[in-house]
Amino acid sequence: MIAALGLLIGIILGLVFSPDVPAGLEPYLPIAVVAALDAVFGGLRAYLDGIFDDKVFVVSFVSNVVIAAAIVYLGDQLGVGGQLSTGVIVVLGIRIFSNVAAIRRHLFHA
């Protein structure tokens, strides 16, 4: 619950202050956001399943963002950044939808 509250506060602060993202980091921001959302939905699923661990959540959150950004950076260096970005988005998207489906089944018993 703390993670969801932190996410909400972060979104509100981002909308209020509208921070500027350095041009060099702009290609990595969408990937980092999707990776962070994957960790958040995974944490919510774990919470509903009764197996949430805050240390695992923090490590998962940070490592998802760092690994996803590193994969895209490597793709940029190899000249295939668009393809690797698409791959990362597809994989994380599948995980997000899988977690959301599990959350829906848990909440609505359907």
Contact map, one row per residue, 1 for C-alpha under 8 A:
11111000000000000000000000000000000000000001000000000000000000000000000000000000000000000000000000000000000000
11111100000000000000000000000000000000000000000000000000000000000000000000000000000000000000000000000000000000
11111110000000000000000000000000000000010000000000000000000000000000000000000000000000000000000000000000000000
11111111000000000000000000000000000000010000000000000000000000000000000000000000000000000000000000000000000000
11111111100000000000000000000000000000000000000000000000000000000000000000000000000000000000000000000000000000
01111111110000000000000000000000000000000000000000000000000000000000000000000000000000000000000000000000000000
00111111111000000000000000000000000000000000000000000000000000000000000000000000000000000000000000000000000000
00011111111100000000000000000000000000000000000000000000000000000000000000000000000000000000000000000000000000
00001111111110000000000000000000000000000000000000000000000000000000000000000000000000000000000000000000000000
00000111111111000000000000000000000000000000000000000000000000000000000000000000000000000000000000000000000000
00000011111111100000000000000000000000000000000000000000000000000000000000000000000000000000000000000000000000
00000001111111110000000000000000000000000000000000000000000000000000000000000000000000000000000000000000000000
00000000111111111100000000000000000000000000000000000000000000000000000000000000000000000000000000000000000000
00000000011111111110000000000000000000000000000000000000000000000000000000000000000000000000000000000000000000
00000000001111111100000000000000000000000000000000000000000000000000000000000000000000000000000000000000000000
00000000000111111100000000000000000000000000000000000000000000000000000000000000000000000000000000000000000000
00000000000011111110000000000000000000000000000000000000000000000000000000000000000000000000000000000000000000
00000000000011111111000000000000000000000000000000000000000000000000000000000000000000000000000000000000000000
00000000000001001111100000000000000000000000000000000000000000000000000000000000000000000000000000000000000000
00000000000000000111110000000000000000000000000000000000000000000000000000000000000000000000000000000000000000
00000000000000000011111011000000000000000000000000000000000000000000000000000000000000000000000000000000000000
00000000000000000001111111000000000000000000000000000000000000000000000000000000000000000000000000000000000000
00000000000000000000111111000000000000000000000000000000000000000000000000000000000000000000000000000000000000
00000000000000000000011111100000000000000000000000000000000000000000000000000000000000000000000000000000000000
00000000000000000000111111111000000000000000000000000000000000000000000000000000000000000000000000000000000000
00000000000000000000111111111100000000000000000000000000000000000000000000000000000000000000000000000000000000
00000000000000000000000111111110000000000000000000000000000000000000000000000000000000000000000000000000000000
00000000000000000000000011111111000000000000000000000000000000000000100110000000000000000000000000000000000000
00000000000000000000000011111111100000000000000000000000000000000000000000000000000000000000000000000000000000
00000000000000000000000001111111110000000000000000000000000000000000000000000000000000000000000000000000000000
00000000000000000000000000111111111000000000000000000000000000001001100100000000000010011000000000000000000000
00000000000000000000000000011111111100000000000000000000000000011101100000000000000000000000000000000000000000
00000000000000000000000000001111111110000000000000000000000000001000000000000000000000000000000000000000000000
00000000000000000000000000000111111111000000000000000000000000000000000000000000000000001001100000000000000000
00000000000000000000000000000011111111100000000000000000000010011001000000000000000000000001000000000000000000
00000000000000000000000000000001111111110000000000000000000011011000000000000000000000000000000000000000000000
00000000000000000000000000000000111111111000000000000000000000000000000000000000000000000000000100000000000000
00000000000000000000000000000000011111111100000000000000000000010000000000000000000000000001101100000000000000
00000000000000000000000000000000001111111110000000000000100110010000000000000000000000000000000000000000000000
00110000000000000000000000000000000111111111000000000000000010000000000000000000000000000000000000000000000000
00000000000000000000000000000000000011111111100000000000000000000000000000000000000000000000000100110000000000
00000000000000000000000000000000000001111111110000000000000000000000000000000000000000000000000100100000000000
00000000000000000000000000000000000000111111111000010000100000000000000000000000000000000000000000000000000000
10000000000000000000000000000000000000011111111100010000000000000000000000000000000000000000000000000010000000
00000000000000000000000000000000000000001111111110000000000000000000000000000000000000000000000000110110000000
00000000000000000000000000000000000000000111111111110000000000000000000000000000000000000000000000000000000000
00000000000000000000000000000000000000000011111111110000000000000000000000000000000000000000000000000000000000
00000000000000000000000000000000000000000001111111110000000000000000000000000000000000000000000000000010010000
00000000000000000000000000000000000000000000111111110000000000000000000000000000000000000000000000000000000000
00000000000000000000000000000000000000000000011111110000000000000000000000000000000000000000000000000000000000
00000000000000000000000000000000000000000000011111111000000000000000000000000000000000000000000000000000000000
00000000000000000000000000000000000000000011011111111101100000000000000000000000000000000000000000000000000000
00000000000000000000000000000000000000000000000000111111100000000000000000000000000000000000000000000000000000
00000000000000000000000000000000000000000000000000011111110000000000000000000000000000000000000000000000000000
00000000000000000000000000000000000000000000000000001111111000000000000000000000000000000000000000000000000000
00000000000000000000000000000000000000000000000000011111111100000000000000000000000000000000000000000000000000
00000000000000000000000000000000000000100010000000011111111110000000000000000000000000000000000000000000000000
00000000000000000000000000000000000000000000000000000111111111000000000000000000000000000000000000000000000000
00000000000000000000000000000000000000000000000000000011111111100000000000000000000000000000000000000000000000
00000000000000000000000000000000000000100000000000000001111111110000000000000000000000000000000000000000000000
00000000000000000000000000000000001100110000000000000000111111111000000000000000000000000000000000000000000000
00000000000000000000000000000000000100000000000000000000011111111100000000000000000000000000000000000000000000
00000000000000000000000000000000000000000000000000000000001111111110000000000000000000000000000000000000000000
00000000000000000000000000000001001101100000000000000000000111111111000000000000000000000000000000000000000000
00000000000000000000000000000011101100000000000000000000000011111111100000000000000000000000000000000000000000
00000000000000000000000000000001000000000000000000000000000001111111110000000000000000000000000000000000000000
00000000000000000000000000000000000000000000000000000000000000111111111000000000000000000000000000000000000000
00000000000000000000000000000011001000000000000000000000000000011111111100000000000000010000000000000000000000
00000000000000000000000000010011000000000000000000000000000000001111111110000000000000000000000000000000000000
00000000000000000000000000000000000000000000000000000000000000000111111111000000000000000000000000000000000000
00000000000000000000000000000000000000000000000000000000000000000011111111100000000110010000000000000000000000
00000000000000000000000000010010000000000000000000000000000000000001111111110000100110010000000000000000000000
00000000000000000000000000010000000000000000000000000000000000000000111111111000100000000000000000000000000000
00000000000000000000000000000000000000000000000000000000000000000000011111111100100000000000000000000000000000
00000000000000000000000000000000000000000000000000000000000000000000001111111111111110000000000000000000000000
00000000000000000000000000000000000000000000000000000000000000000000000111111111110000000000000000000000000000
00000000000000000000000000000000000000000000000000000000000000000000000011111111100000000000000000000000000000
00000000000000000000000000000000000000000000000000000000000000000000000001111111100000000000000000000000000000
00000000000000000000000000000000000000000000000000000000000000000000000000111111100000000000000000000000000000
00000000000000000000000000000000000000000000000000000000000000000000000000111111111100000000000000000000000000
00000000000000000000000000000000000000000000000000000000000000000000000111111111111110000000000000000000000000
00000000000000000000000000000000000000000000000000000000000000000000000000110001111111000000000000000000000000
00000000000000000000000000000000000000000000000000000000000000000000000000100001111111100000000000000000000000
00000000000000000000000000000000000000000000000000000000000000000000001100100001111111110000000000000000000000
00000000000000000000000000000010000000000000000000000000000000000000001100100000111111111000000000000000000000
00000000000000000000000000000000000000000000000000000000000000000000000000000000011111111100000000000000000000
00000000000000000000000000000000000000000000000000000000000000000000000000000000001111111110000000000000000000
00000000000000000000000000000010000000000000000000000000000000000001001100000000000111111111000000000000000000
00000000000000000000000000000010010000000000000000000000000000000000000000000000000011111111100000000000000000
00000000000000000000000000000000000000000000000000000000000000000000000000000000000001111111110000000000000000
00000000000000000000000000000000000000000000000000000000000000000000000000000000000000111111111000000000000000
00000000000000000000000000000000011001000000000000000000000000000000000000000000000000011111111100000000000000
00000000000000000000000000000000010001000000000000000000000000000000000000000000000000001111111110000000000000
00000000000000000000000000000000000000000000000000000000000000000000000000000000000000000111111111000000000000
00000000000000000000000000000000000001000000000000000000000000000000000000000000000000000011111111100000000000
00000000000000000000000000000000000011001100000000000000000000000000000000000000000000000001111111110000000000
00000000000000000000000000000000000000000000000000000000000000000000000000000000000000000000111111111000000000
00000000000000000000000000000000000000000000000000000000000000000000000000000000000000000000011111111100000000
00000000000000000000000000000000000000001100100000000000000000000000000000000000000000000000001111111110000000
00000000000000000000000000000000000000001000100000000000000000000000000000000000000000000000000111111111000000
00000000000000000000000000000000000000000000000000000000000000000000000000000000000000000000000011111111100000
00000000000000000000000000000000000000000000100000000000000000000000000000000000000000000000000001111111110000
00000000000000000000000000000000000000000001100100000000000000000000000000000000000000000000000000111111111000
00000000000000000000000000000000000000000000000000000000000000000000000000000000000000000000000000011111111111
00000000000000000000000000000000000000000000000000000000000000000000000000000000000000000000000000001111111111
00000000000000000000000000000000000000000000000100000000000000000000000000000000000000000000000000000111111111
00000000000000000000000000000000000000000000000000000000000000000000000000000000000000000000000000000011111110
00000000000000000000000000000000000000000000000000000000000000000000000000000000000000000000000000000001111111
00000000000000000000000000000000000000000000000000000000000000000000000000000000000000000000000000000001111111
00000000000000000000000000000000000000000000000000000000000000000000000000000000000000000000000000000001110111
